[in-house]
Amino acid sequence: MESVQILAQASSQENIPQDWLVFSLIRSKVFFGILGWIFGTLAGGAIFIFIAPIMIPHNYLNGIASAIITTLILLIVLFICLGSLWSLIVDALRLSHADKHVIIFTPDDFVKQEGKKIIHVPMDEVKHVTVRGPAPVDRSLEAARRDAQVGGAAENIASLFVGRKVAESPRRGVKKKRMRTPVSLAFIDGRTETEVRVLTDSSYGDPYYIAAHLKEYARSAAQKAQKA
Protein backbone atom coordinates (compact mmCIF):
# COMPACT_ATOMS: atom_id res chain seq x y z
CA MET A 1 0.00 0.00 0.00
CA GLU A 2 1.25 3.50 -0.85
CA SER A 3 2.09 5.91 1.97
CA VAL A 4 -0.58 8.38 0.79
CA GLN A 5 -3.24 5.68 1.05
CA ILE A 6 -2.05 4.65 4.52
CA LEU A 7 -2.11 8.26 5.76
CA ALA A 8 -5.54 8.89 4.26
CA GLN A 9 -7.01 5.79 5.88
CA ALA A 10 -5.43 6.62 9.25
CA SER A 11 -6.61 10.24 9.17
CA SER A 12 -10.17 9.22 8.39
CA GLN A 13 -10.43 7.61 11.84
CA GLU A 14 -12.78 5.08 10.28
CA ASN A 15 -12.16 1.53 9.16
CA ILE A 16 -8.64 1.52 10.57
CA PRO A 17 -7.55 -2.13 10.66
CA GLN A 18 -7.12 -3.57 14.13
CA ASP A 19 -3.54 -4.57 13.40
CA TRP A 20 -2.52 -0.96 12.66
CA LEU A 21 -0.99 1.29 15.31
CA VAL A 22 -1.40 5.05 14.93
CA PHE A 23 0.58 7.46 17.13
CA SER A 24 -0.65 11.02 16.83
CA LEU A 25 1.05 14.09 18.23
CA ILE A 26 0.10 14.59 21.89
CA ARG A 27 -0.96 18.22 21.83
CA SER A 28 -0.71 18.72 25.59
CA LYS A 29 2.96 17.72 25.65
CA VAL A 30 3.80 20.04 22.77
CA PHE A 31 1.80 22.89 24.32
CA PHE A 32 3.53 22.69 27.69
CA GLY A 33 6.85 22.35 25.89
CA ILE A 34 6.08 25.63 24.11
CA LEU A 35 5.50 27.32 27.46
CA GLY A 36 8.90 26.06 28.57
CA TRP A 37 10.57 27.42 25.44
CA ILE A 38 8.86 30.79 25.96
CA PHE A 39 10.31 30.95 29.46
CA GLY A 40 13.76 29.96 28.16
CA THR A 41 13.61 32.64 25.46
CA LEU A 42 12.54 35.38 27.82
CA ALA A 43 14.89 34.36 30.63
CA GLY A 44 17.90 33.95 28.35
CA GLY A 45 17.19 37.26 26.61
CA ALA A 46 16.69 39.11 29.88
CA ILE A 47 19.91 37.76 31.37
CA PHE A 48 21.86 38.64 28.21
CA ILE A 49 20.48 42.18 28.16
CA PHE A 50 21.33 42.58 31.85
CA ILE A 51 24.90 41.21 31.85
CA ALA A 52 26.10 42.34 28.42
CA PRO A 53 26.44 46.07 29.30
CA ILE A 54 28.20 45.14 32.55
CA MET A 55 30.74 42.86 30.90
CA ILE A 56 31.30 44.83 27.69
CA PRO A 57 33.78 46.38 27.32
CA HIS A 58 35.11 46.22 30.89
CA ASN A 59 35.91 42.48 30.99
CA TYR A 60 37.65 42.64 27.62
CA LEU A 61 40.14 45.14 29.01
CA ASN A 62 41.35 42.83 31.78
CA GLY A 63 43.34 40.32 29.77
CA ILE A 64 42.79 37.34 27.49
CA ALA A 65 41.50 34.99 30.21
CA SER A 66 38.80 37.45 31.26
CA ALA A 67 37.82 38.02 27.63
CA ILE A 68 37.54 34.28 26.91
CA ILE A 69 35.44 33.58 30.00
CA THR A 70 33.20 36.54 29.27
CA THR A 71 32.69 35.45 25.68
CA LEU A 72 31.79 31.90 26.78
CA ILE A 73 29.25 33.17 29.30
CA LEU A 74 27.64 35.50 26.79
CA LEU A 75 27.50 32.76 24.14
CA ILE A 76 25.91 30.28 26.56
CA VAL A 77 23.22 32.76 27.60
CA LEU A 78 22.62 33.77 23.99
CA PHE A 79 22.42 30.11 22.97
CA ILE A 80 19.75 29.50 25.64
CA CYS A 81 17.74 32.42 24.31
CA LEU A 82 18.07 31.68 20.58
CA GLY A 83 17.91 27.90 21.03
CA SER A 84 14.68 28.21 23.02
CA LEU A 85 13.30 30.60 20.40
CA TRP A 86 14.07 28.15 17.59
CA SER A 87 12.50 25.25 19.51
CA LEU A 88 9.50 27.47 20.24
CA ILE A 89 9.00 28.14 16.53
CA VAL A 90 9.41 24.45 15.62
CA ASP A 91 6.93 23.29 18.26
CA ALA A 92 4.46 26.05 17.40
CA LEU A 93 4.50 24.95 13.77
CA ARG A 94 4.05 21.32 14.81
CA LEU A 95 1.12 22.21 17.04
CA SER A 96 -0.56 24.33 14.36
CA HIS A 97 -0.32 21.41 11.92
CA ALA A 98 -0.73 18.57 14.40
CA ASP A 99 -2.84 16.60 11.94
CA LYS A 100 0.20 16.45 9.64
CA HIS A 101 2.36 14.76 12.28
CA VAL A 102 1.68 11.06 12.77
CA ILE A 103 3.46 7.71 13.02
CA ILE A 104 1.78 4.58 11.66
CA PHE A 105 2.72 0.92 11.97
CA THR A 106 1.03 -1.61 9.74
CA PRO A 107 2.04 -5.27 9.40
CA ASP A 108 3.80 -4.35 6.15
CA ASP A 109 4.80 -0.69 6.45
CA PHE A 110 6.31 1.98 8.67
CA VAL A 111 5.04 5.46 7.79
CA LYS A 112 5.85 8.76 9.45
CA GLN A 113 4.58 12.15 8.38
CA GLU A 114 6.23 15.37 9.55
CA GLY A 115 4.45 18.20 7.82
CA LYS A 116 5.17 17.76 4.11
CA LYS A 117 7.88 15.17 4.75
CA ILE A 118 6.79 11.54 4.56
CA ILE A 119 9.01 8.59 5.50
CA HIS A 120 7.89 5.19 4.22
CA VAL A 121 9.87 2.02 4.94
CA PRO A 122 8.68 -1.56 4.37
CA MET A 123 8.33 -3.12 7.82
CA ASP A 124 10.57 -6.06 6.90
CA GLU A 125 13.37 -3.55 6.14
CA VAL A 126 13.23 -2.04 9.63
CA LYS A 127 16.49 -3.16 11.27
CA HIS A 128 18.29 -2.52 14.54
CA VAL A 129 15.60 -0.56 16.39
CA THR A 130 17.45 1.49 18.98
CA VAL A 131 16.20 3.50 21.94
CA ARG A 132 18.89 5.92 23.06
CA GLY A 133 18.93 6.75 26.74
CA PRO A 134 19.02 4.91 30.09
CA ALA A 135 16.19 2.45 30.60
CA PRO A 136 13.83 3.40 33.45
CA VAL A 137 12.59 0.96 36.06
CA ASP A 138 9.58 -1.22 35.13
CA ARG A 139 8.96 -0.57 31.49
CA SER A 140 6.17 -3.09 30.95
CA LEU A 141 4.03 -2.31 27.93
CA GLU A 142 1.00 -1.67 30.12
CA ALA A 143 2.87 0.74 32.38
CA ALA A 144 4.37 2.49 29.37
CA ARG A 145 0.95 2.74 27.74
CA ARG A 146 -0.49 4.52 30.77
CA ASP A 147 2.44 6.93 30.88
CA ALA A 148 2.18 7.60 27.15
CA GLN A 149 -1.31 9.09 27.20
CA VAL A 150 -0.61 12.50 28.69
CA GLY A 151 2.20 14.11 30.66
CA GLY A 152 1.79 14.20 34.44
CA ALA A 153 1.09 17.44 36.25
CA ALA A 154 4.57 17.62 37.73
CA GLU A 155 6.13 17.20 34.28
CA ASN A 156 3.92 19.92 32.85
CA ILE A 157 4.90 22.38 35.60
CA ALA A 158 8.58 21.51 35.28
CA SER A 159 8.45 21.99 31.52
CA LEU A 160 7.57 25.64 32.10
CA PHE A 161 11.08 26.17 33.40
CA VAL A 162 13.32 23.70 31.61
CA GLY A 163 11.51 22.71 28.43
CA ARG A 164 9.77 19.53 27.32
CA LYS A 165 12.87 17.43 26.66
CA VAL A 166 14.33 17.98 30.13
CA ALA A 167 11.22 17.80 32.27
CA GLU A 168 10.46 14.39 33.71
CA SER A 169 7.90 13.37 36.31
CA PRO A 170 7.99 10.18 38.42
CA ARG A 171 4.89 8.01 38.50
CA ARG A 172 2.84 8.31 41.67
CA GLY A 173 3.07 5.45 44.08
CA VAL A 174 6.39 4.22 42.74
CA LYS A 175 9.02 4.31 45.45
CA LYS A 176 11.99 3.64 43.26
CA LYS A 177 13.25 6.73 41.46
CA ARG A 178 12.82 6.27 37.75
CA MET A 179 15.59 7.39 35.44
CA ARG A 180 14.94 9.79 32.58
CA THR A 181 13.08 8.48 29.58
CA PRO A 182 15.08 8.13 26.36
CA VAL A 183 15.62 11.11 24.13
CA SER A 184 15.42 9.33 20.78
CA LEU A 185 14.22 6.28 18.89
CA ALA A 186 15.68 5.24 15.55
CA PHE A 187 16.22 2.27 13.26
CA ILE A 188 18.26 1.33 10.19
CA ASP A 189 16.58 1.17 6.80
CA GLY A 190 17.79 -2.16 5.43
CA ARG A 191 17.48 -0.94 1.84
CA THR A 192 20.00 1.90 2.20
CA GLU A 193 21.68 1.15 5.54
CA THR A 194 20.83 4.67 6.67
CA GLU A 195 19.38 5.72 10.01
CA VAL A 196 15.73 6.72 10.23
CA ARG A 197 14.90 8.90 13.22
CA VAL A 198 11.49 7.99 14.61
CA LEU A 199 11.40 10.13 17.78
CA THR A 200 13.51 12.84 19.39
CA ASP A 201 11.19 13.38 22.36
CA SER A 202 8.04 11.97 23.94
CA SER A 203 5.54 14.10 22.02
CA TYR A 204 4.09 10.98 20.38
CA GLY A 205 4.05 8.96 23.61
CA ASP A 206 6.48 6.84 25.58
CA PRO A 207 9.43 5.97 23.30
CA TYR A 208 9.88 2.58 25.00
CA TYR A 209 6.27 1.66 24.36
CA ILE A 210 6.55 2.69 20.71
CA ALA A 211 9.92 0.94 20.30
CA ALA A 212 8.57 -2.32 21.75
CA HIS A 213 5.79 -2.43 19.18
CA LEU A 214 8.06 -1.39 16.33
CA LYS A 215 10.39 -4.29 17.15
CA GLU A 216 7.43 -6.66 17.31
CA TYR A 217 6.05 -5.52 13.96
CA ALA A 218 9.48 -5.64 12.29
CA ARG A 219 10.14 -9.14 13.63
CA SER A 220 6.78 -10.40 12.39
CA ALA A 221 7.30 -8.82 8.96
CA ALA A 222 10.77 -10.33 8.65
CA GLN A 223 9.46 -13.79 9.53
CA LYS A 224 6.66 -13.45 6.98
CA ALA A 225 9.16 -12.37 4.30
CA GLN A 226 11.38 -15.36 5.01
CA LYS A 227 8.45 -17.78 4.62
CA ALA A 228 7.33 -16.19 1.36
C-alpha positions as CSV (number, residue, x, y, z in Angstrom):
1,M,0.0,0.0,0.0
2,E,1.2,3.5,-0.8
3,S,2.1,5.9,2.0
4,V,-0.6,8.4,0.8
5,Q,-3.2,5.7,1.0
6,I,-2.1,4.7,4.5
7,L,-2.1,8.3,5.8
8,A,-5.5,8.9,4.3
9,Q,-7.0,5.8,5.9
10,A,-5.4,6.6,9.3
11,S,-6.6,10.2,9.2
12,S,-10.2,9.2,8.4
13,Q,-10.4,7.6,11.8
14,E,-12.8,5.1,10.3
15,N,-12.2,1.5,9.2
16,I,-8.6,1.5,10.6
17,P,-7.5,-2.1,10.7
18,Q,-7.1,-3.6,14.1
19,D,-3.5,-4.6,13.4
20,W,-2.5,-1.0,12.7
21,L,-1.0,1.3,15.3
22,V,-1.4,5.1,14.9
23,F,0.6,7.5,17.1
24,S,-0.6,11.0,16.8
25,L,1.0,14.1,18.2
26,I,0.1,14.6,21.9
27,R,-1.0,18.2,21.8
28,S,-0.7,18.7,25.6
29,K,3.0,17.7,25.6
30,V,3.8,20.0,22.8
31,F,1.8,22.9,24.3
32,F,3.5,22.7,27.7
33,G,6.8,22.3,25.9
34,I,6.1,25.6,24.1
35,L,5.5,27.3,27.5
36,G,8.9,26.1,28.6
37,W,10.6,27.4,25.4
38,I,8.9,30.8,26.0
39,F,10.3,30.9,29.5
40,G,13.8,30.0,28.2
41,T,13.6,32.6,25.5
42,L,12.5,35.4,27.8
43,A,14.9,34.4,30.6
44,G,17.9,34.0,28.3
45,G,17.2,37.3,26.6
46,A,16.7,39.1,29.9
47,I,19.9,37.8,31.4
48,F,21.9,38.6,28.2
49,I,20.5,42.2,28.2
50,F,21.3,42.6,31.9
51,I,24.9,41.2,31.8
52,A,26.1,42.3,28.4
53,P,26.4,46.1,29.3
54,I,28.2,45.1,32.6
55,M,30.7,42.9,30.9
56,I,31.3,44.8,27.7
57,P,33.8,46.4,27.3
58,H,35.1,46.2,30.9
59,N,35.9,42.5,31.0
60,Y,37.6,42.6,27.6
61,L,40.1,45.1,29.0
62,N,41.3,42.8,31.8
63,G,43.3,40.3,29.8
64,I,42.8,37.3,27.5
65,A,41.5,35.0,30.2
66,S,38.8,37.4,31.3
67,A,37.8,38.0,27.6
68,I,37.5,34.3,26.9
69,I,35.4,33.6,30.0
70,T,33.2,36.5,29.3
71,T,32.7,35.4,25.7
72,L,31.8,31.9,26.8
73,I,29.3,33.2,29.3
74,L,27.6,35.5,26.8
75,L,27.5,32.8,24.1
76,I,25.9,30.3,26.6
77,V,23.2,32.8,27.6
78,L,22.6,33.8,24.0
79,F,22.4,30.1,23.0
80,I,19.8,29.5,25.6
81,C,17.7,32.4,24.3
82,L,18.1,31.7,20.6
83,G,17.9,27.9,21.0
84,S,14.7,28.2,23.0
85,L,13.3,30.6,20.4
86,W,14.1,28.1,17.6
87,S,12.5,25.3,19.5
88,L,9.5,27.5,20.2
89,I,9.0,28.1,16.5
90,V,9.4,24.5,15.6
91,D,6.9,23.3,18.3
92,A,4.5,26.1,17.4
93,L,4.5,24.9,13.8
94,R,4.1,21.3,14.8
95,L,1.1,22.2,17.0
96,S,-0.6,24.3,14.4
97,H,-0.3,21.4,11.9
98,A,-0.7,18.6,14.4
99,D,-2.8,16.6,11.9
100,K,0.2,16.4,9.6
101,H,2.4,14.8,12.3
102,V,1.7,11.1,12.8
103,I,3.5,7.7,13.0
104,I,1.8,4.6,11.7
105,F,2.7,0.9,12.0
106,T,1.0,-1.6,9.7
107,P,2.0,-5.3,9.4
108,D,3.8,-4.3,6.1
109,D,4.8,-0.7,6.4
110,F,6.3,2.0,8.7
111,V,5.0,5.5,7.8
112,K,5.8,8.8,9.5
113,Q,4.6,12.1,8.4
114,E,6.2,15.4,9.6
115,G,4.5,18.2,7.8
116,K,5.2,17.8,4.1
117,K,7.9,15.2,4.7
118,I,6.8,11.5,4.6
119,I,9.0,8.6,5.5
120,H,7.9,5.2,4.2
121,V,9.9,2.0,4.9
122,P,8.7,-1.6,4.4
123,M,8.3,-3.1,7.8
124,D,10.6,-6.1,6.9
125,E,13.4,-3.5,6.1
126,V,13.2,-2.0,9.6
127,K,16.5,-3.2,11.3
128,H,18.3,-2.5,14.5
129,V,15.6,-0.6,16.4
130,T,17.5,1.5,19.0
131,V,16.2,3.5,21.9
132,R,18.9,5.9,23.1
133,G,18.9,6.7,26.7
134,P,19.0,4.9,30.1
135,A,16.2,2.5,30.6
136,P,13.8,3.4,33.5
137,V,12.6,1.0,36.1
138,D,9.6,-1.2,35.1
139,R,9.0,-0.6,31.5
140,S,6.2,-3.1,31.0
141,L,4.0,-2.3,27.9
142,E,1.0,-1.7,30.1
143,A,2.9,0.7,32.4
144,A,4.4,2.5,29.4
145,R,0.9,2.7,27.7
146,R,-0.5,4.5,30.8
147,D,2.4,6.9,30.9
148,A,2.2,7.6,27.2
149,Q,-1.3,9.1,27.2
150,V,-0.6,12.5,28.7
151,G,2.2,14.1,30.7
152,G,1.8,14.2,34.4
153,A,1.1,17.4,36.3
154,A,4.6,17.6,37.7
155,E,6.1,17.2,34.3
156,N,3.9,19.9,32.9
157,I,4.9,22.4,35.6
158,A,8.6,21.5,35.3
159,S,8.5,22.0,31.5
160,L,7.6,25.6,32.1
161,F,11.1,26.2,33.4
162,V,13.3,23.7,31.6
163,G,11.5,22.7,28.4
164,R,9.8,19.5,27.3
165,K,12.9,17.4,26.7
166,V,14.3,18.0,30.1
167,A,11.2,17.8,32.3
168,E,10.5,14.4,33.7
169,S,7.9,13.4,36.3
170,P,8.0,10.2,38.4
171,R,4.9,8.0,38.5
172,R,2.8,8.3,41.7
173,G,3.1,5.5,44.1
174,V,6.4,4.2,42.7
175,K,9.0,4.3,45.4
176,K,12.0,3.6,43.3
177,K,13.3,6.7,41.5
178,R,12.8,6.3,37.7
179,M,15.6,7.4,35.4
180,R,14.9,9.8,32.6
181,T,13.1,8.5,29.6
182,P,15.1,8.1,26.4
183,V,15.6,11.1,24.1
184,S,15.4,9.3,20.8
185,L,14.2,6.3,18.9
186,A,15.7,5.2,15.5
187,F,16.2,2.3,13.3
188,I,18.3,1.3,10.2
189,D,16.6,1.2,6.8
190,G,17.8,-2.2,5.4
191,R,17.5,-0.9,1.8
192,T,20.0,1.9,2.2
193,E,21.7,1.1,5.5
194,T,20.8,4.7,6.7
195,E,19.4,5.7,10.0
196,V,15.7,6.7,10.2
197,R,14.9,8.9,13.2
198,V,11.5,8.0,14.6
199,L,11.4,10.1,17.8
200,T,13.5,12.8,19.4
201,D,11.2,13.4,22.4
202,S,8.0,12.0,23.9
203,S,5.5,14.1,22.0
204,Y,4.1,11.0,20.4
205,G,4.1,9.0,23.6
206,D,6.5,6.8,25.6
207,P,9.4,6.0,23.3
208,Y,9.9,2.6,25.0
209,Y,6.3,1.7,24.4
210,I,6.5,2.7,20.7
211,A,9.9,0.9,20.3
212,A,8.6,-2.3,21.7
213,H,5.8,-2.4,19.2
214,L,8.1,-1.4,16.3
215,K,10.4,-4.3,17.1
216,E,7.4,-6.7,17.3
217,Y,6.0,-5.5,14.0
218,A,9.5,-5.6,12.3
219,R,10.1,-9.1,13.6
220,S,6.8,-10.4,12.4
221,A,7.3,-8.8,9.0
222,A,10.8,-10.3,8.6
223,Q,9.5,-13.8,9.5
224,K,6.7,-13.4,7.0
225,A,9.2,-12.4,4.3
226,Q,11.4,-15.4,5.0
227,K,8.5,-17.8,4.6
228,A,7.3,-16.2,1.4
